[in-house]
């Protein structure tokens, strides 16, 4: 598909190289910034995604999730873990 859109296929390999180097760089949005998001957020992950599920739960908690909703109501953000799923 890439080759149909781009006449210069060498660019694909340069792109892949850049993506692979980028993917191993540490990245942190920051807990303060995540907790400060005003809009509802839907976090979606596969149970075998490559993202640690503990991190997804941590982000969910930062967004106001993991409450006793029967007593305090549902948070505006949601967490969805799809079973038997990878990132792809």
HTML snippet that shows the backbone in 3Dmol.js (N, CA, C, O; Angstrom):
<script src="https://3Dmol.org/build/3Dmol-min.js"></script>
<div id="view" style="width:600px;height:400px;position:relative"></div>
<script>
const pdb = `
ATOM      1  N   UNK A   1       0.814  -1.185   0.000  1.00  0.00           N
ATOM      2  CA  UNK A   1       0.000   0.000   0.000  1.00  0.00           C
ATOM      3  C   UNK A   1       0.866   1.262   0.000  1.00  0.00           C
ATOM      4  O   UNK A   1       0.566   2.219  -0.714  1.00  0.00           O
ATOM      5  N   UNK A   2       1.933   1.267   0.793  1.00  0.00           N
ATOM      6  CA  UNK A   2       2.814   2.430   0.843  1.00  0.00           C
ATOM      7  C   UNK A   2       3.382   2.721  -0.539  1.00  0.00           C
ATOM      8  O   UNK A   2       3.454   3.877  -0.955  1.00  0.00           O
ATOM      9  N   UNK A   3       3.789   1.659  -1.257  1.00  0.00           N
ATOM     10  CA  UNK A   3       4.409   1.846  -2.561  1.00  0.00           C
ATOM     11  C   UNK A   3       3.441   2.465  -3.567  1.00  0.00           C
ATOM     12  O   UNK A   3       3.870   3.190  -4.465  1.00  0.00           O
ATOM     13  N   UNK A   4       2.148   2.193  -3.431  1.00  0.00           N
ATOM     14  CA  UNK A   4       1.160   2.800  -4.330  1.00  0.00           C
ATOM     15  C   UNK A   4       1.052   4.304  -4.081  1.00  0.00           C
ATOM     16  O   UNK A   4       0.801   5.076  -5.007  1.00  0.00           O
ATOM     17  N   UNK A   5       1.241   4.711  -2.834  1.00  0.00           N
ATOM     18  CA  UNK A   5       1.089   6.118  -2.465  1.00  0.00           C
ATOM     19  C   UNK A   5       2.371   6.932  -2.667  1.00  0.00           C
ATOM     20  O   UNK A   5       2.318   8.153  -2.815  1.00  0.00           O
ATOM     21  N   UNK A   6       3.521   6.250  -2.673  1.00  0.00           N
ATOM     22  CA  UNK A   6       4.806   6.953  -2.717  1.00  0.00           C
ATOM     23  C   UNK A   6       5.713   6.325  -3.759  1.00  0.00           C
ATOM     24  O   UNK A   6       5.953   5.118  -3.749  1.00  0.00           O
ATOM     25  N   UNK A   7       6.202   7.142  -4.637  1.00  0.00           N
ATOM     26  CA  UNK A   7       7.047   6.639  -5.723  1.00  0.00           C
ATOM     27  C   UNK A   7       8.440   6.250  -5.236  1.00  0.00           C
ATOM     28  O   UNK A   7       9.090   5.415  -5.865  1.00  0.00           O
ATOM     29  N   UNK A   8       8.912   6.825  -4.143  1.00  0.00           N
ATOM     30  CA  UNK A   8      10.281   6.583  -3.677  1.00  0.00           C
ATOM     31  C   UNK A   8      10.239   5.619  -2.500  1.00  0.00           C
ATOM     32  O   UNK A   8       9.997   6.032  -1.365  1.00  0.00           O
ATOM     33  N   UNK A   9      10.472   4.344  -2.762  1.00  0.00           N
ATOM     34  CA  UNK A   9      10.323   3.336  -1.706  1.00  0.00           C
ATOM     35  C   UNK A   9      11.419   3.412  -0.647  1.00  0.00           C
ATOM     36  O   UNK A   9      11.242   2.888   0.453  1.00  0.00           O
ATOM     37  N   UNK A  10      12.553   4.056  -0.956  1.00  0.00           N
ATOM     38  CA  UNK A  10      13.609   4.181   0.071  1.00  0.00           C
ATOM     39  C   UNK A  10      13.109   4.976   1.279  1.00  0.00           C
ATOM     40  O   UNK A  10      13.590   4.787   2.396  1.00  0.00           O
ATOM     41  N   UNK A  11      12.152   5.855   1.049  1.00  0.00           N
ATOM     42  CA  UNK A  11      11.607   6.659   2.144  1.00  0.00           C
ATOM     43  C   UNK A  11      10.937   5.774   3.185  1.00  0.00           C
ATOM     44  O   UNK A  11      10.948   6.093   4.374  1.00  0.00           O
ATOM     45  N   UNK A  12      10.356   4.666   2.744  1.00  0.00           N
ATOM     46  CA  UNK A  12       9.698   3.741   3.666  1.00  0.00           C
ATOM     47  C   UNK A  12      10.695   3.210   4.680  1.00  0.00           C
ATOM     48  O   UNK A  12      10.400   3.174   5.874  1.00  0.00           O
ATOM     49  N   UNK A  13      11.864   2.801   4.226  1.00  0.00           N
ATOM     50  CA  UNK A  13      12.867   2.237   5.131  1.00  0.00           C
ATOM     51  C   UNK A  13      13.433   3.300   6.065  1.00  0.00           C
ATOM     52  O   UNK A  13      13.744   3.009   7.220  1.00  0.00           O
ATOM     53  N   UNK A  14      13.567   4.520   5.579  1.00  0.00           N
ATOM     54  CA  UNK A  14      13.996   5.604   6.471  1.00  0.00           C
ATOM     55  C   UNK A  14      12.936   5.873   7.530  1.00  0.00           C
ATOM     56  O   UNK A  14      13.253   6.097   8.698  1.00  0.00           O
ATOM     57  N   UNK A  15      11.677   5.849   7.113  1.00  0.00           N
ATOM     58  CA  UNK A  15      10.573   6.028   8.055  1.00  0.00           C
ATOM     59  C   UNK A  15      10.582   4.921   9.109  1.00  0.00           C
ATOM     60  O   UNK A  15      10.471   5.206  10.301  1.00  0.00           O
ATOM     61  N   UNK A  16      10.713   3.660   8.682  1.00  0.00           N
ATOM     62  CA  UNK A  16      10.746   2.546   9.632  1.00  0.00           C
ATOM     63  C   UNK A  16      11.896   2.696  10.613  1.00  0.00           C
ATOM     64  O   UNK A  16      11.731   2.464  11.810  1.00  0.00           O
ATOM     65  N   UNK A  17      13.053   3.081  10.111  1.00  0.00           N
ATOM     66  CA  UNK A  17      14.208   3.276  10.981  1.00  0.00           C
ATOM     67  C   UNK A  17      13.926   4.358  12.023  1.00  0.00           C
ATOM     68  O   UNK A  17      14.233   4.181  13.202  1.00  0.00           O
ATOM     69  N   UNK A  18      13.344   5.474  11.594  1.00  0.00           N
ATOM     70  CA  UNK A  18      13.012   6.550  12.528  1.00  0.00           C
ATOM     71  C   UNK A  18      11.981   6.085  13.558  1.00  0.00           C
ATOM     72  O   UNK A  18      12.103   6.384  14.746  1.00  0.00           O
ATOM     73  N   UNK A  19      10.970   5.355  13.094  1.00  0.00           N
ATOM     74  CA  UNK A  19       9.927   4.872  14.013  1.00  0.00           C
ATOM     75  C   UNK A  19      10.503   3.920  15.053  1.00  0.00           C
ATOM     76  O   UNK A  19      10.162   4.008  16.233  1.00  0.00           O
ATOM     77  N   UNK A  20      11.372   3.014  14.625  1.00  0.00           N
ATOM     78  CA  UNK A  20      11.942   2.049  15.577  1.00  0.00           C
ATOM     79  C   UNK A  20      12.824   2.757  16.595  1.00  0.00           C
ATOM     80  O   UNK A  20      12.821   2.389  17.770  1.00  0.00           O
ATOM     81  N   UNK A  21      13.580   3.764  16.171  1.00  0.00           N
ATOM     82  CA  UNK A  21      14.391   4.526  17.121  1.00  0.00           C
ATOM     83  C   UNK A  21      13.520   5.336  18.068  1.00  0.00           C
ATOM     84  O   UNK A  21      13.817   5.432  19.259  1.00  0.00           O
ATOM     85  N   UNK A  22      12.448   5.919  17.547  1.00  0.00           N
ATOM     86  CA  UNK A  22      11.515   6.691  18.372  1.00  0.00           C
ATOM     87  C   UNK A  22      10.816   5.808  19.396  1.00  0.00           C
ATOM     88  O   UNK A  22      10.604   6.217  20.538  1.00  0.00           O
ATOM     89  N   UNK A  23      10.461   4.604  18.986  1.00  0.00           N
ATOM     90  CA  UNK A  23       9.673   3.700  19.830  1.00  0.00           C
ATOM     91  C   UNK A  23      10.410   3.264  21.092  1.00  0.00           C
ATOM     92  O   UNK A  23       9.768   2.914  22.083  1.00  0.00           O
ATOM     93  N   UNK A  24      11.712   3.276  21.078  1.00  0.00           N
ATOM     94  CA  UNK A  24      12.462   2.844  22.263  1.00  0.00           C
ATOM     95  C   UNK A  24      12.858   4.011  23.174  1.00  0.00           C
ATOM     96  O   UNK A  24      13.479   3.804  24.216  1.00  0.00           O
ATOM     97  N   UNK A  25      12.498   5.235  22.780  1.00  0.00           N
ATOM     98  CA  UNK A  25      12.799   6.398  23.610  1.00  0.00           C
ATOM     99  C   UNK A  25      11.772   6.510  24.739  1.00  0.00           C
ATOM    100  O   UNK A  25      10.574   6.355  24.504  1.00  0.00           O
ATOM    101  N   UNK A  26      12.234   6.778  25.960  1.00  0.00           N
ATOM    102  CA  UNK A  26      11.280   6.972  27.051  1.00  0.00           C
ATOM    103  C   UNK A  26      10.414   8.207  26.791  1.00  0.00           C
ATOM    104  O   UNK A  26      10.892   9.223  26.285  1.00  0.00           O
ATOM    105  N   UNK A  27       9.160   8.100  27.140  1.00  0.00           N
ATOM    106  CA  UNK A  27       8.230   9.212  26.944  1.00  0.00           C
ATOM    107  C   UNK A  27       7.323   9.293  28.159  1.00  0.00           C
ATOM    108  O   UNK A  27       6.771   8.288  28.606  1.00  0.00           O
ATOM    109  N   UNK A  28       7.180  10.467  28.673  1.00  0.00           N
ATOM    110  CA  UNK A  28       6.283  10.651  29.817  1.00  0.00           C
ATOM    111  C   UNK A  28       5.521  11.955  29.630  1.00  0.00           C
ATOM    112  O   UNK A  28       6.113  13.033  29.575  1.00  0.00           O
ATOM    113  N   UNK A  29       4.221  11.843  29.535  1.00  0.00           N
ATOM    114  CA  UNK A  29       3.367  13.031  29.447  1.00  0.00           C
ATOM    115  C   UNK A  29       3.347  13.749  30.789  1.00  0.00           C
ATOM    116  O   UNK A  29       3.196  14.969  30.850  1.00  0.00           O
ATOM    117  N   UNK A  30       3.498  12.994  31.842  1.00  0.00           N
ATOM    118  CA  UNK A  30       3.502  13.560  33.183  1.00  0.00           C
ATOM    119  C   UNK A  30       2.190  13.315  33.889  1.00  0.00           C
ATOM    120  O   UNK A  30       1.117  13.574  33.345  1.00  0.00           O
ATOM    121  N   UNK A  31       2.285  12.815  35.102  1.00  0.00           N
ATOM    122  CA  UNK A  31       1.087  12.491  35.874  1.00  0.00           C
ATOM    123  C   UNK A  31       0.218  13.727  36.106  1.00  0.00           C
ATOM    124  O   UNK A  31      -1.010  13.644  36.077  1.00  0.00           O
ATOM    125  N   UNK A  32       0.850  14.851  36.333  1.00  0.00           N
ATOM    126  CA  UNK A  32       0.106  16.081  36.584  1.00  0.00           C
ATOM    127  C   UNK A  32      -0.740  16.470  35.364  1.00  0.00           C
ATOM    128  O   UNK A  32      -1.890  16.886  35.503  1.00  0.00           O
ATOM    129  N   UNK A  33      -0.155  16.331  34.171  1.00  0.00           N
ATOM    130  CA  UNK A  33      -0.880  16.674  32.950  1.00  0.00           C
ATOM    131  C   UNK A  33      -2.013  15.683  32.690  1.00  0.00           C
ATOM    132  O   UNK A  33      -3.097  16.082  32.263  1.00  0.00           O
ATOM    133  N   UNK A  34      -1.774  14.407  32.941  1.00  0.00           N
ATOM    134  CA  UNK A  34      -2.818  13.398  32.738  1.00  0.00           C
ATOM    135  C   UNK A  34      -3.969  13.647  33.707  1.00  0.00           C
ATOM    136  O   UNK A  34      -5.133  13.674  33.308  1.00  0.00           O
ATOM    137  N   UNK A  35      -3.638  13.826  34.966  1.00  0.00           N
ATOM    138  CA  UNK A  35      -4.670  14.060  35.977  1.00  0.00           C
ATOM    139  C   UNK A  35      -5.428  15.357  35.717  1.00  0.00           C
ATOM    140  O   UNK A  35      -6.569  15.503  36.155  1.00  0.00           O
ATOM    141  N   UNK A  36      -4.813  16.289  35.018  1.00  0.00           N
ATOM    142  CA  UNK A  36      -5.437  17.574  34.758  1.00  0.00           C
ATOM    143  C   UNK A  36      -6.326  17.614  33.520  1.00  0.00           C
ATOM    144  O   UNK A  36      -6.919  18.650  33.222  1.00  0.00           O
ATOM    145  N   UNK A  37      -6.426  16.499  32.793  1.00  0.00           N
ATOM    146  CA  UNK A  37      -7.293  16.492  31.605  1.00  0.00           C
ATOM    147  C   UNK A  37      -8.740  16.686  32.027  1.00  0.00           C
ATOM    148  O   UNK A  37      -9.239  15.976  32.901  1.00  0.00           O
ATOM    149  N   UNK A  38      -9.403  17.635  31.414  1.00  0.00           N
ATOM    150  CA  UNK A  38     -10.768  17.977  31.817  1.00  0.00           C
ATOM    151  C   UNK A  38     -11.825  17.127  31.118  1.00  0.00           C
ATOM    152  O   UNK A  38     -12.933  16.963  31.630  1.00  0.00           O
ATOM    153  N   UNK A  39     -11.482  16.586  29.947  1.00  0.00           N
ATOM    154  CA  UNK A  39     -12.479  15.836  29.195  1.00  0.00           C
ATOM    155  C   UNK A  39     -12.475  14.360  29.594  1.00  0.00           C
ATOM    156  O   UNK A  39     -11.473  13.865  30.110  1.00  0.00           O
ATOM    157  N   UNK A  40     -13.586  13.653  29.362  1.00  0.00           N
ATOM    158  CA  UNK A  40     -13.597  12.208  29.613  1.00  0.00           C
ATOM    159  C   UNK A  40     -12.609  11.513  28.667  1.00  0.00           C
ATOM    160  O   UNK A  40     -12.472  11.900  27.507  1.00  0.00           O
ATOM    161  N   UNK A  41     -11.938  10.507  29.168  1.00  0.00           N
ATOM    162  CA  UNK A  41     -10.951   9.769  28.379  1.00  0.00           C
ATOM    163  C   UNK A  41     -11.339   8.297  28.373  1.00  0.00           C
ATOM    164  O   UNK A  41     -11.704   7.741  29.409  1.00  0.00           O
ATOM    165  N   UNK A  42     -11.260   7.672  27.212  1.00  0.00           N
ATOM    166  CA  UNK A  42     -11.454   6.234  27.093  1.00  0.00           C
ATOM    167  C   UNK A  42     -10.094   5.611  26.831  1.00  0.00           C
ATOM    168  O   UNK A  42      -9.510   5.814  25.767  1.00  0.00           O
ATOM    169  N   UNK A  43      -9.589   4.856  27.791  1.00  0.00           N
ATOM    170  CA  UNK A  43      -8.332   4.131  27.629  1.00  0.00           C
ATOM    171  C   UNK A  43      -8.680   2.741  27.110  1.00  0.00           C
ATOM    172  O   UNK A  43      -9.504   2.047  27.705  1.00  0.00           O
ATOM    173  N   UNK A  44      -8.059   2.330  26.005  1.00  0.00           N
ATOM    174  CA  UNK A  44      -8.333   1.031  25.407  1.00  0.00           C
ATOM    175  C   UNK A  44      -7.016   0.293  25.237  1.00  0.00           C
ATOM    176  O   UNK A  44      -6.043   0.855  24.734  1.00  0.00           O
ATOM    177  N   UNK A  45      -6.986  -0.957  25.654  1.00  0.00           N
ATOM    178  CA  UNK A  45      -5.790  -1.767  25.516  1.00  0.00           C
ATOM    179  C   UNK A  45      -6.188  -3.216  25.329  1.00  0.00           C
ATOM    180  O   UNK A  45      -7.236  -3.649  25.808  1.00  0.00           O
ATOM    181  N   UNK A  46      -5.356  -3.955  24.639  1.00  0.00           N
ATOM    182  CA  UNK A  46      -5.517  -5.402  24.582  1.00  0.00           C
ATOM    183  C   UNK A  46      -4.851  -6.014  25.797  1.00  0.00           C
ATOM    184  O   UNK A  46      -3.922  -5.432  26.357  1.00  0.00           O
ATOM    185  N   UNK A  47      -5.313  -7.174  26.207  1.00  0.00           N
ATOM    186  CA  UNK A  47      -4.706  -7.788  27.390  1.00  0.00           C
ATOM    187  C   UNK A  47      -3.298  -8.311  27.112  1.00  0.00           C
ATOM    188  O   UNK A  47      -2.572  -8.658  28.044  1.00  0.00           O
ATOM    189  N   UNK A  48      -2.909  -8.368  25.850  1.00  0.00           N
ATOM    190  CA  UNK A  48      -1.553  -8.763  25.457  1.00  0.00           C
ATOM    191  C   UNK A  48      -0.981  -7.718  24.513  1.00  0.00           C
ATOM    192  O   UNK A  48      -0.395  -8.053  23.484  1.00  0.00           O
ATOM    193  N   UNK A  49      -1.151  -6.468  24.863  1.00  0.00           N
ATOM    194  CA  UNK A  49      -0.864  -5.341  23.987  1.00  0.00           C
ATOM    195  C   UNK A  49       0.604  -4.934  23.963  1.00  0.00           C
ATOM    196  O   UNK A  49       1.036  -4.432  22.925  1.00  0.00           O
ATOM    197  N   UNK A  50       1.354  -5.091  24.937  1.00  0.00           N
ATOM    198  CA  UNK A  50       2.705  -4.537  24.961  1.00  0.00           C
ATOM    199  C   UNK A  50       2.769  -3.334  25.886  1.00  0.00           C
ATOM    200  O   UNK A  50       3.855  -2.887  26.256  1.00  0.00           O
ATOM    201  N   UNK A  51       1.618  -2.812  26.257  1.00  0.00           N
ATOM    202  CA  UNK A  51       1.526  -1.798  27.299  1.00  0.00           C
ATOM    203  C   UNK A  51       1.231  -2.538  28.594  1.00  0.00           C
ATOM    204  O   UNK A  51       0.342  -3.389  28.634  1.00  0.00           O
ATOM    205  N   UNK A  52       1.945  -2.235  29.620  1.00  0.00           N
ATOM    206  CA  UNK A  52       1.687  -2.898  30.891  1.00  0.00           C
ATOM    207  C   UNK A  52       0.289  -2.538  31.384  1.00  0.00           C
ATOM    208  O   UNK A  52      -0.065  -1.362  31.457  1.00  0.00           O
ATOM    209  N   UNK A  53      -0.491  -3.539  31.717  1.00  0.00           N
ATOM    210  CA  UNK A  53      -1.846  -3.290  32.203  1.00  0.00           C
ATOM    211  C   UNK A  53      -1.827  -2.457  33.483  1.00  0.00           C
ATOM    212  O   UNK A  53      -2.731  -1.657  33.724  1.00  0.00           O
ATOM    213  N   UNK A  54      -0.808  -2.647  34.287  1.00  0.00           N
ATOM    214  CA  UNK A  54      -0.684  -1.846  35.511  1.00  0.00           C
ATOM    215  C   UNK A  54      -0.564  -0.357  35.162  1.00  0.00           C
ATOM    216  O   UNK A  54      -1.067   0.491  35.899  1.00  0.00           O
ATOM    217  N   UNK A  55       0.093  -0.036  34.052  1.00  0.00           N
ATOM    218  CA  UNK A  55       0.193   1.359  33.625  1.00  0.00           C
ATOM    219  C   UNK A  55      -1.172   1.889  33.205  1.00  0.00           C
ATOM    220  O   UNK A  55      -1.518   3.031  33.509  1.00  0.00           O
ATOM    221  N   UNK A  56      -1.940   1.069  32.511  1.00  0.00           N
ATOM    222  CA  UNK A  56      -3.274   1.498  32.086  1.00  0.00           C
ATOM    223  C   UNK A  56      -4.153   1.782  33.307  1.00  0.00           C
ATOM    224  O   UNK A  56      -4.889   2.767  33.337  1.00  0.00           O
ATOM    225  N   UNK A  57      -4.066   0.913  34.303  1.00  0.00           N
ATOM    226  CA  UNK A  57      -4.850   1.117  35.532  1.00  0.00           C
ATOM    227  C   UNK A  57      -4.369   2.384  36.245  1.00  0.00           C
ATOM    228  O   UNK A  57      -5.181   3.150  36.764  1.00  0.00           O
ATOM    229  N   UNK A  58      -3.067   2.602  36.271  1.00  0.00           N
ATOM    230  CA  UNK A  58      -2.516   3.806  36.895  1.00  0.00           C
ATOM    231  C   UNK A  58      -3.051   5.064  36.199  1.00  0.00           C
ATOM    232  O   UNK A  58      -3.476   6.007  36.867  1.00  0.00           O
ATOM    233  N   UNK A  59      -3.031   5.082  34.858  1.00  0.00           N
ATOM    234  CA  UNK A  59      -3.566   6.219  34.113  1.00  0.00           C
ATOM    235  C   UNK A  59      -5.052   6.408  34.407  1.00  0.00           C
ATOM    236  O   UNK A  59      -5.528   7.532  34.562  1.00  0.00           O
ATOM    237  N   UNK A  60      -5.771   5.296  34.482  1.00  0.00           N
ATOM    238  CA  UNK A  60      -7.203   5.350  34.774  1.00  0.00           C
ATOM    239  C   UNK A  60      -7.451   5.985  36.139  1.00  0.00           C
ATOM    240  O   UNK A  60      -8.364   6.795  36.303  1.00  0.00           O
ATOM    241  N   UNK A  61      -6.639   5.611  37.105  1.00  0.00           N
ATOM    242  CA  UNK A  61      -6.771   6.202  38.444  1.00  0.00           C
ATOM    243  C   UNK A  61      -6.466   7.700  38.419  1.00  0.00           C
ATOM    244  O   UNK A  61      -7.129   8.488  39.094  1.00  0.00           O
ATOM    245  N   UNK A  62      -5.454   8.084  37.634  1.00  0.00           N
ATOM    246  CA  UNK A  62      -5.128   9.510  37.515  1.00  0.00           C
ATOM    247  C   UNK A  62      -6.297  10.297  36.928  1.00  0.00           C
ATOM    248  O   UNK A  62      -6.469  11.482  37.216  1.00  0.00           O
ATOM    249  N   UNK A  63      -7.097   9.623  36.099  1.00  0.00           N
ATOM    250  CA  UNK A  63      -8.244  10.272  35.449  1.00  0.00           C
ATOM    251  C   UNK A  63      -9.513  10.171  36.281  1.00  0.00           C
ATOM    252  O   UNK A  63     -10.599  10.487  35.795  1.00  0.00           O
ATOM    253  N   UNK A  64      -9.386   9.731  37.535  1.00  0.00           N
ATOM    254  CA  UNK A  64     -10.535   9.676  38.432  1.00  0.00           C
ATOM    255  C   UNK A  64     -11.222   8.325  38.489  1.00  0.00           C
ATOM    256  O   UNK A  64     -12.257   8.179  39.138  1.00  0.00           O
ATOM    257  N   UNK A  65     -10.653   7.336  37.814  1.00  0.00           N
ATOM    258  CA  UNK A  65     -11.251   6.003  37.815  1.00  0.00           C
ATOM    259  C   UNK A  65     -10.874   5.200  39.036  1.00  0.00           C
ATOM    260  O   UNK A  65     -10.110   5.655  39.887  1.00  0.00           O
ATOM    261  N   UNK A  66     -11.419   3.997  39.112  1.00  0.00           N
ATOM    262  CA  UNK A  66     -11.186   3.069  40.212  1.00  0.00           C
ATOM    263  C   UNK A  66     -11.831   3.577  41.505  1.00  0.00           C
ATOM    264  O   UNK A  66     -11.229   3.552  42.579  1.00  0.00           O
ATOM    265  N   UNK A  67     -13.068   4.036  41.364  1.00  0.00           N
ATOM    266  CA  UNK A  67     -13.824   4.490  42.531  1.00  0.00           C
ATOM    267  C   UNK A  67     -14.852   3.432  42.920  1.00  0.00           C
ATOM    268  O   UNK A  67     -15.115   2.507  42.151  1.00  0.00           O
ATOM    269  N   UNK A  68     -15.415   3.562  44.075  1.00  0.00           N
ATOM    270  CA  UNK A  68     -16.528   2.700  44.482  1.00  0.00           C
ATOM    271  C   UNK A  68     -17.787   3.356  43.921  1.00  0.00           C
ATOM    272  O   UNK A  68     -18.469   4.113  44.612  1.00  0.00           O
ATOM    273  N   UNK A  69     -18.082   3.054  42.663  1.00  0.00           N
ATOM    274  CA  UNK A  69     -19.112   3.769  41.908  1.00  0.00           C
ATOM    275  C   UNK A  69     -20.511   3.590  42.488  1.00  0.00           C
ATOM    276  O   UNK A  69     -21.366   4.456  42.304  1.00  0.00           O
ATOM    277  N   UNK A  70     -20.756   2.493  43.180  1.00  0.00           N
ATOM    278  CA  UNK A  70     -22.078   2.311  43.791  1.00  0.00           C
ATOM    279  C   UNK A  70     -22.363   3.398  44.826  1.00  0.00           C
ATOM    280  O   UNK A  70     -23.516   3.751  45.071  1.00  0.00           O
ATOM    281  N   UNK A  71     -21.318   3.910  45.416  1.00  0.00           N
ATOM    282  CA  UNK A  71     -21.481   4.938  46.449  1.00  0.00           C
ATOM    283  C   UNK A  71     -21.222   6.349  45.915  1.00  0.00           C
ATOM    284  O   UNK A  71     -21.866   7.310  46.336  1.00  0.00           O
ATOM    285  N   UNK A  72     -20.266   6.460  44.979  1.00  0.00           N
ATOM    286  CA  UNK A  72     -19.818   7.785  44.568  1.00  0.00           C
ATOM    287  C   UNK A  72     -20.140   8.131  43.118  1.00  0.00           C
ATOM    288  O   UNK A  72     -19.850   9.244  42.680  1.00  0.00           O
ATOM    289  N   UNK A  73     -20.724   7.222  42.372  1.00  0.00           N
ATOM    290  CA  UNK A  73     -21.036   7.465  40.967  1.00  0.00           C
ATOM    291  C   UNK A  73     -19.890   7.075  40.054  1.00  0.00           C
ATOM    292  O   UNK A  73     -18.744   6.945  40.484  1.00  0.00           O
ATOM    293  N   UNK A  74     -20.219   6.893  38.797  1.00  0.00           N
ATOM    294  CA  UNK A  74     -19.213   6.499  37.811  1.00  0.00           C
ATOM    295  C   UNK A  74     -18.322   7.682  37.448  1.00  0.00           C
ATOM    296  O   UNK A  74     -18.794   8.815  37.353  1.00  0.00           O
ATOM    297  N   UNK A  75     -17.035   7.416  37.245  1.00  0.00           N
ATOM    298  CA  UNK A  75     -16.154   8.492  36.782  1.00  0.00           C
ATOM    299  C   UNK A  75     -16.464   8.801  35.314  1.00  0.00           C
ATOM    300  O   UNK A  75     -17.076   7.990  34.619  1.00  0.00           O
ATOM    301  N   UNK A  76     -16.043   9.959  34.857  1.00  0.00           N
ATOM    302  CA  UNK A  76     -16.305  10.316  33.460  1.00  0.00           C
ATOM    303  C   UNK A  76     -15.389   9.561  32.498  1.00  0.00           C
ATOM    304  O   UNK A  76     -15.755   9.361  31.340  1.00  0.00           O
ATOM    305  N   UNK A  77     -14.221   9.145  32.944  1.00  0.00           N
ATOM    306  CA  UNK A  77     -13.313   8.380  32.092  1.00  0.00           C
ATOM    307  C   UNK A  77     -13.582   6.887  32.234  1.00  0.00           C
ATOM    308  O   UNK A  77     -14.152   6.435  33.227  1.00  0.00           O
ATOM    309  N   UNK A  78     -13.157   6.126  31.213  1.00  0.00           N
ATOM    310  CA  UNK A  78     -13.403   4.688  31.199  1.00  0.00           C
ATOM    311  C   UNK A  78     -12.141   3.939  30.807  1.00  0.00           C
ATOM    312  O   UNK A  78     -11.252   4.478  30.149  1.00  0.00           O
ATOM    313  N   UNK A  79     -12.086   2.686  31.227  1.00  0.00           N
ATOM    314  CA  UNK A  79     -10.978   1.794  30.893  1.00  0.00           C
ATOM    315  C   UNK A  79     -11.547   0.539  30.259  1.00  0.00           C
ATOM    316  O   UNK A  79     -12.413  -0.115  30.840  1.00  0.00           O
ATOM    317  N   UNK A  80     -11.068   0.197  29.074  1.00  0.00           N
ATOM    318  CA  UNK A  80     -11.507  -1.018  28.380  1.00  0.00           C
ATOM    319  C   UNK A  80     -10.287  -1.887  28.092  1.00  0.00           C
ATOM    320  O   UNK A  80      -9.332  -1.439  27.459  1.00  0.00           O
ATOM    321  N   UNK A  81     -10.327  -3.127  28.560  1.00  0.00           N
ATOM    322  CA  UNK A  81      -9.282  -4.108  28.276  1.00  0.00           C
ATOM    323  C   UNK A  81      -9.915  -5.199  27.429  1.00  0.00           C
ATOM    324  O   UNK A  81     -10.795  -5.921  27.898  1.00  0.00           O
ATOM    325  N   UNK A  82      -9.475  -5.323  26.189  1.00  0.00           N
ATOM    326  CA  UNK A  82     -10.033  -6.330  25.298  1.00  0.00           C
ATOM    327  C   UNK A  82      -9.314  -7.661  25.504  1.00  0.00           C
ATOM    328  O   UNK A  82      -8.087  -7.719  25.413  1.00  0.00           O
ATOM    329  N   UNK A  83     -10.064  -8.736  25.781  1.00  0.00           N
ATOM    330  CA  UNK A  83      -9.425 -10.028  26.030  1.00  0.00           C
ATOM    331  C   UNK A  83      -8.896 -10.671  24.755  1.00  0.00           C
ATOM    332  O   UNK A  83      -9.473 -10.526  23.677  1.00  0.00           O
ATOM    333  N   UNK A  84      -7.798 -11.377  24.903  1.00  0.00           N
ATOM    334  CA  UNK A  84      -7.207 -12.110  23.775  1.00  0.00           C
ATOM    335  C   UNK A  84      -6.812 -11.206  22.618  1.00  0.00           C
ATOM    336  O   UNK A  84      -6.995 -11.556  21.453  1.00  0.00           O
ATOM    337  N   UNK A  85      -6.267 -10.035  22.950  1.00  0.00           N
ATOM    338  CA  UNK A  85      -5.975  -9.045  21.908  1.00  0.00           C
ATOM    339  C   UNK A  85      -4.553  -8.524  22.023  1.00  0.00           C
ATOM    340  O   UNK A  85      -4.010  -8.402  23.121  1.00  0.00           O
ATOM    341  N   UNK A  86      -3.958  -8.221  20.881  1.00  0.00           N
ATOM    342  CA  UNK A  86      -2.637  -7.594  20.836  1.00  0.00           C
ATOM    343  C   UNK A  86      -2.804  -6.142  20.421  1.00  0.00           C
ATOM    344  O   UNK A  86      -3.927  -5.662  20.265  1.00  0.00           O
ATOM    345  N   UNK A  87      -1.700  -5.448  20.244  1.00  0.00           N
ATOM    346  CA  UNK A  87      -1.765  -4.064  19.800  1.00  0.00           C
ATOM    347  C   UNK A  87      -2.252  -3.998  18.352  1.00  0.00           C
ATOM    348  O   UNK A  87      -2.989  -3.084  17.982  1.00  0.00           O
ATOM    349  N   UNK A  88      -1.847  -4.946  17.555  1.00  0.00           N
ATOM    350  CA  UNK A  88      -2.210  -4.930  16.133  1.00  0.00           C
ATOM    351  C   UNK A  88      -3.621  -5.429  15.956  1.00  0.00           C
ATOM    352  O   UNK A  88      -4.117  -5.493  14.831  1.00  0.00           O
TER     353      UNK A  88
END
`;
const viewer = $3Dmol.createViewer("view");
viewer.addModel(pdb, "pdb");
viewer.setStyle({}, {cartoon: {color: "spectrum"}});
viewer.zoomTo();
viewer.render();
</script>
